[in-house]
């Protein structure tokens, strides 16, 4: 129903805001969900267009969404202060449906192997998370 294409231009992220997608928000209690989410995005689209070692702004993927009629718009997949999320320009009636379709694709995709160490200065901690051979992990340690 939707096709997702990575856009290499980080400027395409500007103006997008968090979309409240219940299916993502319900995973707040799953400690390895952030690792599976990022690992699947890596498998689907490769390296993020923007990334940081700051836990407040981990990474962003600007994606062009194409629906069955050929209409296109921007959707973002990112990790920010509230964890994995989707963003949009809030101007397309199918944004939530597209985000839910992308989440379903993410959940069906085996995660790529990776490990990332993030700094969380506000909490004086370091977060290490990743996936190896399909098993994902997440841990936080005091700095």
C-alpha positions as CSV (number, residue, x, y, z in Angstrom):
1,X,0.0,0.0,0.0
2,X,2.9,2.3,0.7
3,X,6.5,2.5,-0.6
4,X,9.3,4.1,1.5
5,X,12.4,5.6,-0.1
6,X,15.3,7.0,1.9
7,X,16.1,10.7,1.1
8,X,19.7,11.6,1.4
9,X,19.0,15.3,2.1
10,X,18.9,16.0,5.8
11,X,17.0,19.3,5.1
12,X,14.0,17.1,4.3
13,X,13.7,16.5,8.1
14,X,12.9,20.2,8.8
15,X,9.3,20.9,9.7
16,X,8.4,17.4,10.7
17,X,6.8,16.8,14.1
18,X,6.1,13.7,16.1
19,X,3.2,11.7,15.0
20,X,1.4,10.0,17.8
21,X,1.3,6.4,16.7
22,X,-0.3,4.2,19.4
23,X,1.5,1.1,18.2
24,X,4.9,2.7,18.9
25,X,4.0,4.4,22.1
26,X,2.8,1.0,23.6
27,X,6.3,-0.3,23.3
28,X,7.7,2.0,25.9
29,X,7.9,-0.9,28.4
30,X,10.0,-3.0,26.1
31,X,13.6,-2.3,26.9
32,X,15.0,-3.7,23.6
33,X,12.5,-2.1,21.3
34,X,14.8,0.8,20.5
35,X,17.5,-1.6,19.4
36,X,15.2,-3.7,17.3
37,X,13.7,-0.5,15.7
38,X,17.1,0.9,14.8
39,X,18.4,-2.5,13.6
40,X,15.5,-3.0,11.3
41,X,15.9,0.5,9.9
42,X,19.5,-0.2,9.2
43,X,18.5,-3.4,7.4
44,X,15.9,-1.6,5.4
45,X,17.6,1.7,4.6
46,X,21.2,1.6,5.6
47,X,22.9,4.2,7.8
48,X,20.7,7.1,9.0
49,X,21.1,10.4,7.3
50,X,21.6,12.2,10.6
51,X,23.0,10.6,13.8
52,X,24.6,11.7,17.0
53,X,26.1,10.1,20.1
54,X,23.7,12.2,22.3
55,X,20.9,10.1,23.6
56,X,18.5,13.0,23.1
57,X,19.0,13.0,19.3
58,X,20.1,9.6,18.3
59,X,19.4,9.4,14.5
60,X,16.9,10.4,11.8
61,X,15.8,8.9,8.5
62,X,13.9,11.2,6.1
63,X,11.7,9.0,4.0
64,X,9.6,9.7,1.0
65,X,6.3,7.8,1.2
66,X,4.4,6.9,-2.0
67,X,0.9,5.6,-1.8
68,X,-1.1,3.4,-4.2
69,X,-2.2,6.5,-6.2
70,X,1.4,7.7,-6.7
71,X,1.0,10.6,-4.2
72,X,4.1,11.4,-2.2
73,X,5.0,13.1,1.1
74,X,7.6,13.0,3.8
75,X,7.7,10.8,6.9
76,X,10.6,10.5,9.3
77,X,11.7,7.6,11.4
78,X,13.9,8.7,14.3
79,X,15.1,8.2,17.9
80,X,14.8,11.3,20.1
81,X,14.2,12.2,23.7
82,X,11.1,10.0,23.9
83,X,12.6,7.0,22.1
84,X,11.8,5.6,18.7
85,X,9.2,7.6,16.8
86,X,7.8,8.7,13.5
87,X,7.4,12.3,12.3
88,X,5.5,14.0,9.6
89,X,4.5,17.4,8.3
90,X,1.0,17.1,9.7
91,X,-0.4,17.9,6.2
92,X,-1.4,14.5,4.8
93,X,-4.4,12.4,5.9
94,X,-2.6,9.1,5.5
95,X,0.5,9.9,7.7
96,X,-0.6,7.8,10.6
97,X,-1.6,4.9,8.3
98,X,1.8,5.1,6.6
99,X,3.6,5.2,9.9
100,X,1.7,2.1,11.0
101,X,2.6,0.4,7.8
102,X,6.3,1.3,8.2
103,X,6.2,0.0,11.8
104,X,4.7,-3.3,10.5
105,X,7.6,-3.5,8.0
106,X,10.1,-2.8,10.7
107,X,8.7,-5.5,12.9
108,X,8.9,-8.0,10.1
109,X,12.5,-7.1,9.2
110,X,15.3,-9.0,11.0
111,X,17.6,-6.4,12.6
112,X,21.0,-5.7,11.2
113,X,24.0,-6.1,13.5
114,X,25.2,-2.9,15.1
115,X,26.3,-1.5,18.4
116,X,25.9,2.2,19.5
117,X,27.1,4.0,22.6
118,X,25.1,7.1,23.5
119,X,25.9,9.7,26.1
120,X,23.0,10.9,28.4
121,X,24.7,13.8,30.2
122,X,21.4,14.8,31.8
123,X,21.3,11.5,33.7
124,X,25.1,11.1,33.9
125,X,24.9,7.8,32.1
126,X,25.9,6.0,29.0
127,X,23.6,3.8,27.0
128,X,24.9,0.9,24.9
129,X,22.5,-0.9,22.6
130,X,22.5,-3.0,19.5
131,X,21.8,-6.3,17.9
132,X,23.9,-9.3,17.1
133,X,22.6,-12.3,15.1
134,X,19.0,-11.2,15.6
135,X,19.3,-10.8,19.4
136,X,19.0,-7.2,20.6
137,X,20.1,-5.6,23.9
138,X,20.0,-2.3,25.7
139,X,21.8,-1.3,28.9
140,X,22.4,1.9,30.8
141,X,25.5,2.5,33.0
142,X,26.5,5.4,35.2
143,X,29.3,7.5,33.8
